[in-house]
Amino acid sequence: MYVPVTKVKPLDGYRLLLKFKNGEEKIFDVSPYLNVGKFAELKDVNLFNSVIVKFDSIEWVNHLDLDPEFLYKNSVALGKRPAGAKGRRRKTQTA
C-alpha cells in the first residue's frame, strides 16, 4: 500500500516516529539494518538525526532513503508491540 510519509522524528534507539498521509502514526526501528551496507553510517547519531521528509518518504543527509511502502509495511502502529515482542506484564492487584 502506497501511503506517503508526511512527518518524521528521530527517536532514541535508532527508531523513527513516522506520520503518514492517511493520519496514521507508526514507529520504524532502523536498528536491525545498521550492519547492512550504507545503513552502517547511521550508527553516527548526528547523521541518524538528520532525517527529513523528501519526495513522500524519508532521506538522510548522506542521501540514503527508504521506500514509503517499505516503511509503512514494516513499522508498528503507536500503542502496538511488534509480533514476537516480549514485555513485562503489569500485575493487577486484587482486594
N, CA, C and O atoms as CSV, one atom per row, in Angstrom:
chain,resi,resn,atom,element,x,y,z
A,1,MET,N,N,0.845,-1.173,0.000
A,1,MET,CA,C,0.000,0.000,0.000
A,1,MET,C,C,0.894,1.242,0.000
A,1,MET,O,O,1.795,1.361,0.831
A,2,TYR,N,N,0.650,2.144,-0.912
A,2,TYR,CA,C,1.441,3.365,-1.008
A,2,TYR,C,C,0.782,4.467,-0.192
A,2,TYR,O,O,-0.263,5.000,-0.565
A,3,VAL,N,N,1.410,4.794,0.923
A,3,VAL,CA,C,0.947,5.892,1.772
A,3,VAL,C,C,2.149,6.799,2.003
A,3,VAL,O,O,3.108,6.379,2.650
A,4,PRO,N,N,2.128,8.028,1.493
A,4,PRO,CA,C,3.263,8.927,1.645
A,4,PRO,C,C,3.537,9.288,3.113
A,4,PRO,O,O,2.623,9.380,3.932
A,5,VAL,N,N,4.802,9.486,3.410
A,5,VAL,CA,C,5.222,9.973,4.725
A,5,VAL,C,C,5.071,11.490,4.719
A,5,VAL,O,O,5.472,12.153,3.762
A,6,THR,N,N,4.489,12.042,5.792
A,6,THR,CA,C,4.330,13.492,5.879
A,6,THR,C,C,5.200,14.114,6.963
A,6,THR,O,O,5.513,15.303,6.901
A,7,LYS,N,N,5.599,13.304,7.974
A,7,LYS,CA,C,6.460,13.803,9.053
A,7,LYS,C,C,7.356,12.680,9.525
A,7,LYS,O,O,6.986,11.506,9.479
A,8,VAL,N,N,8.540,13.055,9.980
A,8,VAL,CA,C,9.457,12.085,10.586
A,8,VAL,C,C,10.146,12.752,11.770
A,8,VAL,O,O,10.518,13.924,11.720
A,9,LYS,N,N,10.302,11.975,12.831
A,9,LYS,CA,C,11.015,12.459,14.011
A,9,LYS,C,C,11.919,11.335,14.494
A,9,LYS,O,O,11.436,10.243,14.794
A,10,PRO,N,N,13.242,11.588,14.575
A,10,PRO,CA,C,14.140,10.565,15.100
A,10,PRO,C,C,13.930,10.394,16.605
A,10,PRO,O,O,13.729,11.366,17.333
A,11,LEU,N,N,13.980,9.150,17.050
A,11,LEU,CA,C,13.818,8.818,18.465
A,11,LEU,C,C,15.054,8.077,18.961
A,11,LEU,O,O,15.893,7.653,18.165
A,12,ASP,N,N,15.160,7.927,20.260
A,12,ASP,CA,C,16.250,7.141,20.835
A,12,ASP,C,C,16.176,5.705,20.332
A,12,ASP,O,O,15.119,5.234,19.913
A,13,GLY,N,N,17.311,5.020,20.381
A,13,GLY,CA,C,17.334,3.615,19.995
A,13,GLY,C,C,17.218,3.378,18.508
A,13,GLY,O,O,16.791,2.305,18.080
A,14,TYR,N,N,17.596,4.370,17.711
A,14,TYR,CA,C,17.545,4.256,16.241
A,14,TYR,C,C,16.145,3.921,15.734
A,14,TYR,O,O,15.965,3.071,14.861
A,15,ARG,N,N,15.174,4.603,16.300
A,15,ARG,CA,C,13.792,4.445,15.857
A,15,ARG,C,C,13.318,5.766,15.264
A,15,ARG,O,O,13.843,6.833,15.582
A,16,LEU,N,N,12.322,5.672,14.405
A,16,LEU,CA,C,11.734,6.853,13.783
A,16,LEU,C,C,10.239,6.883,14.051
A,16,LEU,O,O,9.552,5.871,13.912
A,17,LEU,N,N,9.745,8.039,14.433
A,17,LEU,CA,C,8.304,8.254,14.524
A,17,LEU,C,C,7.880,8.812,13.178
A,17,LEU,O,O,8.347,9.868,12.754
A,18,LEU,N,N,6.990,8.089,12.513
A,18,LEU,CA,C,6.537,8.466,11.172
A,18,LEU,C,C,5.060,8.819,11.197
A,18,LEU,O,O,4.268,8.152,11.863
A,19,LYS,N,N,4.695,9.849,10.486
A,19,LYS,CA,C,3.289,10.169,10.268
A,19,LYS,C,C,3.041,10.024,8.779
A,19,LYS,O,O,3.804,10.525,7.953
A,20,PHE,N,N,1.959,9.328,8.452
A,20,PHE,CA,C,1.624,9.064,7.060
A,20,PHE,C,C,0.446,9.932,6.629
A,20,PHE,O,O,-0.294,10.449,7.465
A,21,LYS,N,N,0.282,10.084,5.335
A,21,LYS,CA,C,-0.763,10.950,4.780
A,21,LYS,C,C,-2.165,10.529,5.207
A,21,LYS,O,O,-3.070,11.363,5.251
A,22,ASN,N,N,-2.357,9.257,5.519
A,22,ASN,CA,C,-3.675,8.797,5.961
A,22,ASN,C,C,-3.926,9.086,7.445
A,22,ASN,O,O,-4.962,8.697,7.985
A,23,GLY,N,N,-2.978,9.769,8.107
A,23,GLY,CA,C,-3.134,10.158,9.501
A,23,GLY,C,C,-2.521,9.184,10.503
A,23,GLY,O,O,-2.408,9.504,11.686
A,24,GLU,N,N,-2.128,8.005,10.043
A,24,GLU,CA,C,-1.536,7.023,10.954
A,24,GLU,C,C,-0.148,7.463,11.401
A,24,GLU,O,O,0.614,8.055,10.637
A,25,GLU,N,N,0.161,7.157,12.661
A,25,GLU,CA,C,1.492,7.369,13.201
A,25,GLU,C,C,2.058,6.007,13.570
A,25,GLU,O,O,1.400,5.199,14.225
A,26,LYS,N,N,3.291,5.769,13.135
A,26,LYS,CA,C,3.920,4.477,13.354
A,26,LYS,C,C,5.376,4.671,13.747
A,26,LYS,O,O,5.968,5.727,13.521
A,27,ILE,N,N,5.941,3.617,14.346
A,27,ILE,CA,C,7.351,3.598,14.713
A,27,ILE,C,C,8.078,2.614,13.800
A,27,ILE,O,O,7.651,1.471,13.636
A,28,PHE,N,N,9.176,3.071,13.213
A,28,PHE,CA,C,10.025,2.204,12.398
A,28,PHE,C,C,11.367,2.072,13.103
A,28,PHE,O,O,12.010,3.073,13.418
A,29,ASP,N,N,11.785,0.845,13.348
A,29,ASP,CA,C,13.045,0.554,14.012
A,29,ASP,C,C,14.132,0.329,12.964
A,29,ASP,O,O,14.089,-0.642,12.209
A,30,VAL,N,N,15.101,1.232,12.926
A,30,VAL,CA,C,16.186,1.148,11.950
A,30,VAL,C,C,17.299,0.209,12.434
A,30,VAL,O,O,18.095,-0.268,11.625
A,31,SER,N,N,17.361,-0.060,13.737
A,31,SER,CA,C,18.493,-0.797,14.305
A,31,SER,C,C,18.792,-2.148,13.648
A,31,SER,O,O,19.969,-2.496,13.549
A,32,PRO,N,N,17.802,-2.937,13.189
A,32,PRO,CA,C,18.148,-4.203,12.537
A,32,PRO,C,C,18.939,-4.036,11.234
A,32,PRO,O,O,19.521,-5.002,10.741
A,33,TYR,N,N,18.967,-2.836,10.680
A,33,TYR,CA,C,19.618,-2.593,9.397
A,33,TYR,C,C,20.986,-1.917,9.539
A,33,TYR,O,O,21.657,-1.671,8.537
A,34,LEU,N,N,21.402,-1.616,10.769
A,34,LEU,CA,C,22.609,-0.819,10.982
A,34,LEU,C,C,23.912,-1.540,10.640
A,34,LEU,O,O,24.974,-0.918,10.649
A,35,ASN,N,N,23.854,-2.817,10.344
A,35,ASN,CA,C,25.055,-3.550,9.923
A,35,ASN,C,C,24.982,-3.947,8.450
A,35,ASN,O,O,25.721,-4.818,7.992
A,36,VAL,N,N,24.083,-3.295,7.719
A,36,VAL,CA,C,23.873,-3.627,6.309
A,36,VAL,C,C,24.306,-2.451,5.436
A,36,VAL,O,O,23.678,-1.393,5.451
A,37,GLY,N,N,25.379,-2.645,4.681
A,37,GLY,CA,C,25.813,-1.652,3.694
A,37,GLY,C,C,25.897,-0.240,4.224
A,37,GLY,O,O,26.458,0.012,5.290
A,38,LYS,N,N,25.329,0.677,3.461
A,38,LYS,CA,C,25.382,2.109,3.778
A,38,LYS,C,C,24.621,2.459,5.062
A,38,LYS,O,O,24.863,3.510,5.656
A,39,PHE,N,N,23.713,1.593,5.488
A,39,PHE,CA,C,22.976,1.845,6.729
A,39,PHE,C,C,23.904,1.918,7.935
A,39,PHE,O,O,23.558,2.541,8.938
A,40,ALA,N,N,25.088,1.285,7.854
A,40,ALA,CA,C,26.048,1.330,8.967
A,40,ALA,C,C,26.447,2.771,9.294
A,40,ALA,O,O,26.788,3.074,10.437
A,41,GLU,N,N,26.407,3.652,8.304
A,41,GLU,CA,C,26.728,5.060,8.540
A,41,GLU,C,C,25.766,5.699,9.534
A,41,GLU,O,O,26.119,6.669,10.204
A,42,LEU,N,N,24.565,5.164,9.630
A,42,LEU,CA,C,23.557,5.742,10.514
A,42,LEU,C,C,23.818,5.459,11.990
A,42,LEU,O,O,23.091,5.959,12.849
A,43,LYS,N,N,24.841,4.669,12.298
A,43,LYS,CA,C,25.234,4.476,13.698
A,43,LYS,C,C,25.711,5.791,14.300
A,43,LYS,O,O,25.668,5.974,15.517
A,44,ASP,N,N,26.164,6.705,13.447
A,44,ASP,CA,C,26.506,8.057,13.890
A,44,ASP,C,C,25.186,8.763,14.209
A,44,ASP,O,O,24.395,9.063,13.314
A,45,VAL,N,N,24.966,9.020,15.484
A,45,VAL,CA,C,23.678,9.569,15.925
A,45,VAL,C,C,23.379,10.908,15.258
A,45,VAL,O,O,22.224,11.196,14.945
A,46,ASN,N,N,24.402,11.728,15.037
A,46,ASN,CA,C,24.171,13.018,14.369
A,46,ASN,C,C,23.652,12.815,12.949
A,46,ASN,O,O,22.761,13.534,12.497
A,47,LEU,N,N,24.211,11.840,12.256
A,47,LEU,CA,C,23.734,11.528,10.913
A,47,LEU,C,C,22.320,10.949,10.979
A,47,LEU,O,O,21.452,11.336,10.196
A,48,PHE,N,N,22.092,10.031,11.905
A,48,PHE,CA,C,20.756,9.440,12.049
A,48,PHE,C,C,19.707,10.530,12.288
A,48,PHE,O,O,18.616,10.485,11.720
A,49,ASN,N,N,20.043,11.497,13.125
A,49,ASN,CA,C,19.097,12.568,13.463
A,49,ASN,C,C,18.885,13.577,12.337
A,49,ASN,O,O,18.044,14.467,12.460
A,50,SER,N,N,19.636,13.451,11.242
A,50,SER,CA,C,19.486,14.382,10.122
A,50,SER,C,C,18.339,14.015,9.183
A,50,SER,O,O,18.160,14.663,8.152
A,51,VAL,N,N,17.575,13.006,9.515
A,51,VAL,CA,C,16.500,12.508,8.656
A,51,VAL,C,C,15.436,13.582,8.409
A,51,VAL,O,O,15.053,14.319,9.318
A,52,ILE,N,N,14.970,13.652,7.160
A,52,ILE,CA,C,13.908,14.589,6.771
A,52,ILE,C,C,12.924,13.874,5.849
A,52,ILE,O,O,13.205,12.796,5.326
A,53,VAL,N,N,11.775,14.498,5.667
A,53,VAL,CA,C,10.807,14.009,4.675
A,53,VAL,C,C,11.218,14.582,3.332
A,53,VAL,O,O,11.497,15.774,3.200
A,54,LYS,N,N,11.250,13.694,2.329
A,54,LYS,CA,C,11.603,14.136,0.972
A,54,LYS,C,C,10.903,13.221,-0.030
A,54,LYS,O,O,11.021,11.998,0.055
A,55,PHE,N,N,10.177,13.806,-0.972
A,55,PHE,CA,C,9.501,13.063,-2.039
A,55,PHE,C,C,8.638,11.918,-1.493
A,55,PHE,O,O,8.787,10.774,-1.924
A,56,ASP,N,N,7.750,12.213,-0.561
A,56,ASP,CA,C,6.809,11.239,0.015
A,56,ASP,C,C,7.458,10.195,0.910
A,56,ASP,O,O,6.781,9.271,1.359
A,57,SER,N,N,8.749,10.317,1.179
A,57,SER,CA,C,9.422,9.346,2.027
A,57,SER,C,C,10.419,10.068,2.912
A,57,SER,O,O,10.259,11.256,3.190
A,58,ILE,N,N,11.461,9.350,3.364
A,58,ILE,CA,C,12.468,9.953,4.223
A,58,ILE,C,C,13.840,9.837,3.581
A,58,ILE,O,O,14.095,8.960,2.755
A,59,GLU,N,N,14.724,10.759,3.990
A,59,GLU,CA,C,16.088,10.736,3.467
A,59,GLU,C,C,17.016,11.352,4.511
A,59,GLU,O,O,16.639,12.267,5.244
A,60,TRP,N,N,18.243,10.824,4.557
A,60,TRP,CA,C,19.272,11.373,5.425
A,60,TRP,C,C,20.218,12.218,4.590
A,60,TRP,O,O,20.184,12.159,3.361
A,61,VAL,N,N,21.073,13.014,5.254
A,61,VAL,CA,C,21.979,13.904,4.517
A,61,VAL,C,C,23.015,13.141,3.698
A,61,VAL,O,O,23.629,13.726,2.806
A,62,ASN,N,N,23.227,11.863,3.971
A,62,ASN,CA,C,24.141,11.049,3.152
A,62,ASN,C,C,23.417,10.461,1.935
A,62,ASN,O,O,23.963,9.604,1.241
A,63,HIS,N,N,22.192,10.922,1.678
A,63,HIS,CA,C,21.349,10.546,0.529
A,63,HIS,C,C,20.779,9.137,0.611
A,63,HIS,O,O,20.254,8.619,-0.375
A,64,LEU,N,N,20.877,8.524,1.766
A,64,LEU,CA,C,20.237,7.228,1.989
A,64,LEU,C,C,18.752,7.480,2.190
A,64,LEU,O,O,18.366,8.383,2.933
A,65,ASP,N,N,17.917,6.683,1.528
A,65,ASP,CA,C,16.478,6.849,1.685
A,65,ASP,C,C,15.813,5.489,1.784
A,65,ASP,O,O,16.435,4.454,1.546
A,66,LEU,N,N,14.550,5.512,2.137
A,66,LEU,CA,C,13.758,4.286,2.237
A,66,LEU,C,C,12.427,4.495,1.537
A,66,LEU,O,O,11.862,5.588,1.561
A,67,ASP,N,N,11.945,3.453,0.927
A,67,ASP,CA,C,10.678,3.473,0.208
A,67,ASP,C,C,9.515,3.625,1.184
A,67,ASP,O,O,9.490,2.939,2.206
A,68,PRO,N,N,8.547,4.508,0.901
A,68,PRO,CA,C,7.420,4.689,1.822
A,68,PRO,C,C,6.585,3.424,2.012
A,68,PRO,O,O,6.038,3.208,3.093
A,69,GLU,N,N,6.479,2.592,0.988
A,69,GLU,CA,C,5.734,1.334,1.136
A,69,GLU,C,C,6.439,0.398,2.110
A,69,GLU,O,O,5.787,-0.272,2.911
A,70,PHE,N,N,7.771,0.351,2.044
A,70,PHE,CA,C,8.560,-0.462,2.967
A,70,PHE,C,C,8.385,0.057,4.395
A,70,PHE,O,O,8.192,-0.723,5.327
A,71,LEU,N,N,8.455,1.381,4.558
A,71,LEU,CA,C,8.292,1.977,5.883
A,71,LEU,C,C,6.914,1.666,6.460
A,71,LEU,O,O,6.792,1.290,7.625
A,72,TYR,N,N,5.888,1.825,5.644
A,72,TYR,CA,C,4.527,1.602,6.119
A,72,TYR,C,C,4.324,0.142,6.531
A,72,TYR,O,O,3.768,-0.142,7.592
A,73,LYS,N,N,4.777,-0.768,5.686
A,73,LYS,CA,C,4.586,-2.196,5.936
A,73,LYS,C,C,5.391,-2.685,7.137
A,73,LYS,O,O,4.933,-3.567,7.864
A,74,ASN,N,N,6.573,-2.134,7.357
A,74,ASN,CA,C,7.484,-2.643,8.370
A,74,ASN,C,C,7.567,-1.791,9.629
A,74,ASN,O,O,8.490,-1.949,10.428
A,75,SER,N,N,6.620,-0.902,9.806
A,75,SER,CA,C,6.572,-0.115,11.036
A,75,SER,C,C,5.394,-0.579,11.886
A,75,SER,O,O,4.502,-1.286,11.416
A,76,VAL,N,N,5.416,-0.167,13.131
A,76,VAL,CA,C,4.421,-0.615,14.104
A,76,VAL,C,C,3.567,0.576,14.522
A,76,VAL,O,O,4.092,1.637,14.860
A,77,ALA,N,N,2.261,0.397,14.498
A,77,ALA,CA,C,1.346,1.459,14.905
A,77,ALA,C,C,1.603,1.825,16.363
A,77,ALA,O,O,1.920,0.958,17.177
A,78,LEU,N,N,1.470,3.088,16.686
A,78,LEU,CA,C,1.661,3.514,18.071
A,78,LEU,C,C,0.727,2.731,18.982
A,78,LEU,O,O,-0.445,2.526,18.666
A,79,GLY,N,N,1.259,2.300,20.107
A,79,GLY,CA,C,0.454,1.559,21.070
A,79,GLY,C,C,0.445,0.060,20.842
A,79,GLY,O,O,-0.102,-0.680,21.660
A,80,LYS,N,N,1.033,-0.403,19.757
A,80,LYS,CA,C,1.093,-1.841,19.479
A,80,LYS,C,C,2.524,-2.310,19.592
A,80,LYS,O,O,3.459,-1.549,19.342
A,81,ARG,N,N,2.693,-3.572,19.972
A,81,ARG,CA,C,4.021,-4.170,20.006
A,81,ARG,C,C,4.193,-5.033,18.770
A,81,ARG,O,O,3.232,-5.632,18.286
A,82,PRO,N,N,5.433,-5.099,18.250
A,82,PRO,CA,C,5.656,-5.966,17.091
A,82,PRO,C,C,5.416,-7.422,17.440
A,82,PRO,O,O,5.567,-7.819,18.596
A,83,ALA,N,N,5.047,-8.214,16.461
A,83,ALA,CA,C,4.821,-9.642,16.670
A,83,ALA,C,C,6.077,-10.265,17.254
A,83,ALA,O,O,7.186,-10.009,16.786
A,84,GLY,N,N,5.896,-11.075,18.270
A,84,GLY,CA,C,7.016,-11.749,18.897
A,84,GLY,C,C,7.715,-10.917,19.957
A,84,GLY,O,O,8.627,-11.415,20.618
A,85,ALA,N,N,7.315,-9.659,20.141
A,85,ALA,CA,C,7.948,-8.820,21.160
A,85,ALA,C,C,7.508,-9.275,22.537
A,85,ALA,O,O,6.339,-9.586,22.768
A,86,LYS,N,N,8.459,-9.307,23.434
A,86,LYS,CA,C,8.153,-9.685,24.804
A,86,LYS,C,C,8.280,-8.461,25.679
A,86,LYS,O,O,9.183,-7.643,25.503
A,87,GLY,N,N,7.398,-8.347,26.593
A,87,GLY,CA,C,7.435,-7.228,27.515
A,87,GLY,C,C,6.896,-7.661,28.858
A,87,GLY,O,O,6.289,-8.723,28.991
A,88,ARG,N,N,7.123,-6.833,29.842
A,88,ARG,CA,C,6.635,-7.153,31.172
A,88,ARG,C,C,5.148,-6.886,31.242
A,88,ARG,O,O,4.662,-5.864,30.758
A,89,ARG,N,N,4.444,-7.799,31.837
A,89,ARG,CA,C,3.015,-7.593,32.059
A,89,ARG,C,C,2.821,-6.954,33.411
A,89,ARG,O,O,3.530,-7.271,34.366
A,90,ARG,N,N,1.882,-6.072,33.490
A,90,ARG,CA,C,1.555,-5.452,34.752
A,90,ARG,C,C,0.758,-6.409,35.599
A,90,ARG,O,O,-0.165,-7.064,35.117
A,91,LYS,N,N,1.110,-6.487,36.841
A,91,LYS,CA,C,0.330,-7.293,37.762
A,91,LYS,C,C,-0.840,-6.452,38.239
A,91,LYS,O,O,-0.689,-5.280,38.585
A,92,THR,N,N,-1.990,-7.066,38.250
A,92,THR,CA,C,-3.145,-6.357,38.756
A,92,THR,C,C,-3.355,-6.764,40.202
A,92,THR,O,O,-3.211,-7.929,40.573
A,93,GLN,N,N,-3.693,-5.790,40.988
A,93,GLN,CA,C,-3.906,-6.075,42.411
A,93,GLN,C,C,-5.350,-6.491,42.625
A,93,GLN,O,O,-6.272,-5.930,42.033
A,94,THR,N,N,-5.523,-7.464,43.465
A,94,THR,CA,C,-6.865,-7.878,43.839
A,94,THR,C,C,-7.069,-7.583,45.297
A,94,THR,O,O,-6.145,-7.710,46.099
A,95,ALA,N,N,-8.254,-7.195,45.641
A,95,ALA,CA,C,-8.554,-6.821,47.021
A,95,ALA,C,C,-8.892,-8.015,47.869
A,95,ALA,O,O,-9.169,-7.867,49.059
